[in-house]
């Protein structure tokens, strides 16, 4: 019944749920929808991209997207921007460079994230419609993943935040040796210089934002302990990640520097010390025959999966992300994520949130709703006076 109710609401219409707060469930014909990303074009159009299909890791998982035109009261139709019959295509990132729109996403066989490759596609838009005009694989090591936006360095180079899923010979990937990295391109993505962040085992989903002295980056943690943070003067060389005061549940985070100067970070502020919920791995439901043993964590970390993915909180920092004393509740729920299955209704996660401060001052938020839908909120300026504090 709950699944049917969610499906009935996936129309894309924005409804006022409180003064200054509009909500919608994006339209999608897919059973599973996850890992949304928001970007604004120069004319005020907002694009939401995510991945959808039957089950994460299956080869029918592809990149989907929809467009919200300025002043519109609904999202446009969902379009498919990738379709590789042999790979699970995940974690879309939209990069806007002047008038050019790029899609960057991952492509992996089954649950083998250590065999992932990264694709970059050029996107054309005609009103509410998006289409891919060209695409290619990036010249990066196998196992590289994306989640956070591309940044343009002061000298004009492109900075692509990465994490690399490191394989262990003869063993299945579990996340035990994943590291953070950056890739730098000075020829608009034709070639890349790959550099790992020191001391970053377990620190993934690197999300850099400008700082007063260069850049700071924030990380999801495989260890499900705390959001970590590192610093860089040039975006190329980074300090080792160190913990902040925000708990992390081994699920995605997103950060942005607001026009107020504050760093805003959206996440599930829960960690393994606050929950006993556990599952074997991220892909333990694929049901595929793989006799390899799980990766030996020696020399790496022991990933923790299954910690609840709720509530969704928006956290603010005035000291470049060293601390986040101001926290607002976006939505709460049980957050149960012991299953990725979107059909049986057992998943109740509110996860993988993204945030975008638009040019008109509105704050757009999106996140996975029960692995069934992508939920979007548009908060009018003055939003902090309307949200409950945690």
C-alpha positions as CSV (number, residue, x, y, z in Angstrom):
1,X,0.0,0.0,0.0
2,X,2.8,2.5,0.9
3,X,4.5,1.8,-2.4
4,X,1.3,2.4,-4.3
5,X,0.8,5.7,-2.4
6,X,4.3,6.8,-3.4
7,X,3.7,5.9,-7.0
8,X,0.5,7.9,-7.1
9,X,2.4,11.0,-5.9
10,X,5.1,10.8,-8.5
11,X,3.6,13.4,-10.8
12,X,6.2,16.2,-10.5
13,X,3.7,18.7,-9.3
14,X,4.9,21.1,-6.6
15,X,2.6,21.4,-3.7
16,X,2.8,23.9,-0.9
17,X,3.3,21.8,2.3
18,X,4.1,24.8,4.6
19,X,4.4,28.6,4.1
20,X,7.4,29.1,1.7
21,X,8.0,25.3,1.3
22,X,7.0,23.4,-1.8
23,X,7.4,19.6,-2.3
24,X,7.2,17.1,-5.1
25,X,8.0,13.6,-6.0
26,X,9.6,13.6,-9.4
27,X,7.9,11.6,-12.2
28,X,9.6,8.3,-13.0
29,X,8.4,5.0,-14.6
30,X,11.2,3.2,-12.8
31,X,10.8,0.9,-9.8
32,X,13.9,2.2,-8.0
33,X,15.2,5.8,-8.0
34,X,18.3,7.0,-6.2
35,X,21.3,9.3,-5.9
36,X,19.8,12.6,-7.2
37,X,21.9,15.6,-8.2
38,X,20.7,19.2,-8.8
39,X,22.2,21.9,-11.1
40,X,21.1,25.3,-12.2
41,X,21.6,26.6,-15.8
42,X,22.4,30.3,-16.5
43,X,18.7,31.0,-17.4
44,X,17.4,29.7,-14.1
45,X,16.4,26.2,-15.3
46,X,17.0,23.5,-12.7
47,X,18.0,20.0,-13.7
48,X,17.6,17.0,-11.5
49,X,19.5,13.8,-12.5
50,X,19.5,10.5,-10.7
51,X,19.7,6.8,-11.5
52,X,16.7,4.5,-11.9
53,X,15.9,0.9,-12.8
54,X,14.9,-2.2,-10.9
55,X,17.8,-2.6,-8.4
56,X,21.1,-0.9,-7.9
57,X,23.8,-3.0,-9.6
58,X,21.5,-4.4,-12.2
59,X,22.2,-3.6,-15.9
60,X,18.9,-1.8,-16.3
61,X,20.0,0.9,-13.9
62,X,20.5,4.0,-16.1
63,X,20.7,7.8,-15.7
64,X,17.4,9.6,-15.7
65,X,16.7,13.4,-15.5
66,X,14.0,16.0,-15.5
67,X,13.8,19.8,-15.9
68,X,12.1,22.5,-13.8
69,X,11.6,25.6,-15.8
70,X,11.6,29.0,-14.1
71,X,8.2,29.8,-12.7
72,X,6.9,26.3,-13.4
73,X,4.7,24.5,-10.9
74,X,5.7,21.0,-12.1
75,X,8.8,19.1,-13.2
76,X,9.0,18.1,-16.9
77,X,8.9,14.5,-18.1
78,X,11.7,12.1,-17.1
79,X,14.1,11.3,-19.9
80,X,16.8,8.6,-20.1
81,X,20.3,9.9,-20.7
82,X,22.2,6.6,-20.7
83,X,21.5,3.0,-21.7
84,X,24.3,0.5,-21.4
85,X,22.8,-3.0,-21.5
86,X,25.8,-4.5,-19.7
87,X,26.5,-2.0,-16.9
88,X,24.8,-0.4,-14.0
89,X,25.1,3.3,-14.6
90,X,25.0,5.4,-11.4
91,X,25.9,8.6,-9.6
92,X,25.1,11.3,-12.2
93,X,26.8,14.7,-11.9
94,X,25.8,17.7,-14.0
95,X,28.5,20.2,-14.9
96,X,27.5,23.6,-16.4
97,X,30.4,25.4,-18.2
98,X,29.0,28.6,-19.7
99,X,26.4,27.4,-22.3
100,X,27.7,23.9,-22.3
101,X,26.0,21.1,-20.2
102,X,27.9,18.0,-19.3
103,X,26.7,14.8,-17.7
104,X,29.4,12.7,-15.8
105,X,28.4,9.3,-14.4
106,X,29.7,5.9,-13.4
107,X,29.3,2.6,-15.2
108,X,30.1,-0.7,-13.6
109,X,29.4,-4.4,-14.2
110,X,27.0,-5.7,-11.5
111,X,28.1,-4.8,-8.0
112,X,31.8,-4.6,-8.9
113,X,32.5,-1.0,-8.1
114,X,36.2,-1.7,-8.4
115,X,35.7,-2.3,-12.2
116,X,33.8,1.0,-12.7
117,X,34.6,3.5,-15.5
118,X,33.5,7.1,-15.7
119,X,31.6,8.5,-18.7
120,X,31.3,12.1,-19.7
121,X,28.5,13.2,-22.1
122,X,27.5,16.5,-23.7
123,X,23.8,17.4,-23.1
124,X,21.6,19.5,-25.3
125,X,18.3,21.0,-24.0
126,X,15.2,22.0,-25.9
127,X,12.7,23.3,-23.3
128,X,11.9,20.5,-21.0
129,X,13.7,17.9,-23.1
130,X,17.3,16.8,-22.6
131,X,19.3,14.5,-24.9
132,X,22.9,13.3,-25.2
133,X,24.8,14.5,-28.2
134,X,28.2,12.8,-27.6
135,X,29.8,10.7,-24.9
136,X,33.1,9.0,-24.0
137,X,35.0,7.3,-21.2
138,X,37.4,9.4,-19.2
139,X,41.1,8.5,-19.0
140,X,41.0,7.5,-15.3
141,X,41.9,4.4,-13.4
142,X,39.4,1.6,-13.1
143,X,37.3,1.8,-9.9
144,X,37.0,5.6,-9.9
145,X,33.6,7.0,-8.9
146,X,32.0,10.4,-8.9
147,X,29.3,12.0,-6.7
148,X,30.2,15.7,-6.2
149,X,30.3,18.5,-8.8
150,X,33.1,19.5,-11.0
151,X,34.9,22.7,-9.9
152,X,36.8,25.2,-12.0
153,X,40.1,26.2,-10.6
154,X,41.4,29.8,-10.5
155,X,43.8,29.1,-13.3
156,X,41.0,27.6,-15.4
157,X,41.6,23.9,-15.0
158,X,38.8,21.4,-14.2
159,X,38.8,19.7,-10.8
160,X,36.8,16.5,-10.6
161,X,36.4,15.1,-7.1
162,X,36.7,11.3,-7.0
163,X,36.8,8.3,-4.8
164,X,38.4,5.1,-6.0
165,X,37.0,1.6,-5.2
166,X,40.2,-0.4,-4.8
167,X,40.2,-4.0,-5.7
168,X,41.9,-6.9,-3.8
169,X,43.2,-9.7,-6.0
170,X,40.8,-12.6,-6.1
171,X,38.4,-11.0,-3.6
172,X,35.0,-9.1,-3.9
173,X,34.9,-5.4,-3.5
174,X,33.4,-4.3,-0.2
175,X,34.7,-0.8,0.2
176,X,37.5,-1.8,2.6
177,X,40.3,0.0,0.8
178,X,38.4,2.9,-0.9
179,X,40.3,6.2,-1.1
180,X,39.6,9.8,-2.0
181,X,41.2,11.4,-5.0
182,X,41.0,14.4,-7.4
183,X,41.5,14.5,-11.2
184,X,42.7,17.7,-12.9
185,X,42.3,18.5,-16.6
186,X,43.8,21.4,-18.4
187,X,42.3,20.4,-21.8
188,X,38.6,20.4,-21.1
189,X,38.5,16.7,-20.1
190,X,40.6,15.1,-22.8
191,X,43.3,14.1,-20.4
192,X,43.4,13.9,-16.6
193,X,46.0,14.0,-13.8
194,X,44.9,11.6,-11.0
195,X,46.0,12.3,-7.4
196,X,45.0,10.6,-4.3
197,X,44.2,12.4,-1.0
198,X,46.7,11.2,1.7
199,X,45.4,9.3,4.7
200,X,41.9,8.9,3.1
201,X,41.1,5.2,3.4
202,X,37.4,5.0,4.0
203,X,36.8,8.7,3.1
204,X,34.6,8.8,0.0
205,X,32.1,11.1,-1.9
206,X,34.6,14.0,-1.6
207,X,32.7,17.2,-1.9
208,X,34.9,20.4,-2.2
209,X,33.6,23.9,-1.7
210,X,35.5,27.3,-1.8
211,X,37.0,28.4,1.5
212,X,38.6,31.6,2.8
213,X,42.1,30.1,2.1
214,X,41.4,27.9,-1.0
215,X,39.1,25.0,-0.7
216,X,37.7,22.6,1.9
217,X,36.2,19.2,1.2
218,X,33.8,16.9,3.1
219,X,33.6,13.1,3.1
220,X,31.2,10.3,3.6
221,X,32.9,7.5,5.7
222,X,32.9,3.8,5.1
223,X,33.5,3.4,8.9
224,X,30.2,5.1,9.6
225,X,31.7,7.4,12.2
226,X,31.8,11.1,11.4
227,X,31.8,13.4,8.4
228,X,35.4,14.1,7.7
229,X,37.0,17.3,6.3
230,X,40.3,18.3,4.6
231,X,41.8,21.5,3.3
232,X,43.7,22.6,0.1
233,X,45.3,25.9,-0.9
234,X,45.1,25.1,-4.7
235,X,42.5,22.2,-5.1
236,X,45.3,19.8,-6.1
237,X,47.2,19.0,-2.9
238,X,45.0,18.1,0.1
239,X,45.5,17.5,3.8
240,X,44.4,14.1,5.3
241,X,40.7,14.0,6.2
242,X,39.9,14.7,9.9
243,X,36.6,14.3,11.7
244,X,34.0,17.0,12.2
245,X,31.2,17.1,14.8
246,X,28.7,15.6,12.3
247,X,27.9,11.9,12.6
248,X,27.9,9.9,9.3
249,X,26.2,6.5,8.6
250,X,28.2,5.5,5.5
251,X,25.8,7.3,3.3
252,X,26.1,10.3,1.0
253,X,26.5,13.9,2.0
254,X,26.5,17.2,0.0
255,X,27.9,20.6,0.8
256,X,27.7,24.1,-0.7
257,X,28.9,27.6,0.2
258,X,25.9,29.8,0.5
259,X,25.6,33.4,-0.5
260,X,25.6,34.2,3.2
261,X,29.2,32.9,3.5
262,X,28.1,29.8,5.5
263,X,28.9,26.3,4.5
264,X,25.7,24.3,4.3
265,X,25.9,20.5,4.5
266,X,23.0,18.1,4.1
267,X,23.2,14.6,5.5
268,X,21.8,11.9,7.8
269,X,23.4,12.8,11.2
270,X,23.5,9.2,12.5
271,X,26.5,6.9,12.9
272,X,27.3,3.3,14.0
273,X,27.5,4.1,17.7
274,X,23.9,5.3,17.6
275,X,22.5,2.2,15.8
276,X,22.9,-1.6,15.8
277,X,21.4,-2.1,12.4
278,X,23.7,-3.9,10.0
279,X,23.7,-5.6,6.6
280,X,26.3,-7.7,4.9
281,X,27.1,-5.3,2.0
282,X,25.7,-2.8,-0.4
283,X,25.0,-5.5,-3.1
284,X,24.0,-8.5,-1.0
285,X,20.6,-8.7,-2.8
286,X,21.8,-9.1,-6.4
287,X,21.6,-12.9,-6.2
288,X,24.5,-13.4,-8.6
289,X,26.9,-16.4,-8.4
290,X,30.2,-15.1,-7.2
291,X,32.4,-17.5,-5.3
292,X,35.1,-15.0,-4.4
293,X,35.5,-14.2,-0.7
294,X,34.8,-10.7,0.6
295,X,37.9,-8.4,0.6
296,X,40.3,-8.8,3.6
297,X,40.2,-5.5,5.5
298,X,43.9,-5.8,6.5
299,X,45.6,-2.5,5.6
300,X,42.2,-0.8,5.1
301,X,39.1,-0.5,7.1
302,X,36.0,-2.5,8.0
303,X,33.0,-0.9,6.2
304,X,29.8,-0.7,8.1
305,X,26.5,-1.0,6.1
306,X,22.9,-0.8,7.3
307,X,22.9,2.1,9.7
308,X,19.6,3.9,9.4
309,X,19.4,6.6,6.7
310,X,17.3,9.2,8.4
311,X,16.6,11.9,9.4
312,X,17.6,14.4,6.6
313,X,19.2,17.4,8.2
314,X,20.6,20.7,6.9
315,X,23.6,21.8,8.9
316,X,25.3,25.2,8.8
317,X,28.8,26.2,9.6
318,X,30.4,29.7,10.1
319,X,34.0,28.4,10.5
320,X,34.6,26.8,7.1
321,X,33.1,23.5,8.1
322,X,35.1,22.8,11.3
323,X,31.8,22.7,13.2
324,X,28.1,22.7,12.4
325,X,26.3,23.9,15.5
326,X,23.2,25.1,13.6
327,X,21.1,22.1,12.4
328,X,17.6,22.0,10.8
329,X,15.3,19.1,10.4
330,X,14.1,18.5,6.8
331,X,12.3,15.2,7.2
332,X,12.4,12.2,9.6
333,X,11.4,8.6,9.4
334,X,12.7,5.1,10.4
335,X,15.4,5.3,7.8
336,X,15.5,1.5,7.5
337,X,17.9,0.4,4.8
338,X,18.6,-3.3,5.4
339,X,17.1,-3.9,1.9
340,X,17.6,-2.0,-1.4
341,X,14.5,-3.6,-2.9
342,X,12.0,-1.0,-4.0
343,X,9.1,-3.4,-4.5
344,X,8.5,-5.0,-1.1
345,X,8.2,-1.7,0.7
346,X,10.7,-2.6,3.4
347,X,13.1,0.2,2.6
348,X,12.3,3.5,4.4
349,X,15.6,5.4,3.8
350,X,15.7,9.2,3.2
351,X,19.1,9.3,1.8
352,X,21.7,10.8,-0.7
353,X,20.5,14.4,-0.2
354,X,21.6,17.2,-2.5
355,X,21.3,21.0,-2.1
356,X,21.4,23.9,-4.5
357,X,21.1,27.6,-3.7
358,X,19.5,29.1,-6.8
359,X,20.2,32.6,-8.2
360,X,16.8,33.8,-7.0
361,X,17.7,32.9,-3.4
362,X,15.6,29.8,-3.1
363,X,17.1,26.6,-1.7
364,X,16.4,23.4,-3.6
365,X,16.8,20.1,-1.9
366,X,16.5,16.6,-3.2
367,X,16.8,13.1,-1.7
368,X,15.9,9.5,-2.1
369,X,12.5,8.6,-0.7
370,X,12.3,4.9,0.3
371,X,14.4,3.9,-2.7
372,X,11.2,4.4,-4.7
373,X,11.2,8.1,-5.6
374,X,13.2,11.3,-5.7
375,X,11.7,13.9,-3.4
376,X,12.3,17.6,-4.1
377,X,11.8,20.6,-1.9
378,X,11.9,24.3,-2.9
379,X,12.5,26.6,0.1
380,X,11.7,30.3,-0.5
381,X,14.2,32.8,0.9
382,X,13.9,33.1,4.7
383,X,13.7,29.3,5.0
384,X,15.7,29.1,8.2
385,X,12.9,30.9,10.0
386,X,10.4,28.1,8.9
387,X,12.4,24.9,9.6
388,X,12.5,23.2,12.9
389,X,15.9,23.0,14.6
390,X,17.5,19.7,15.7
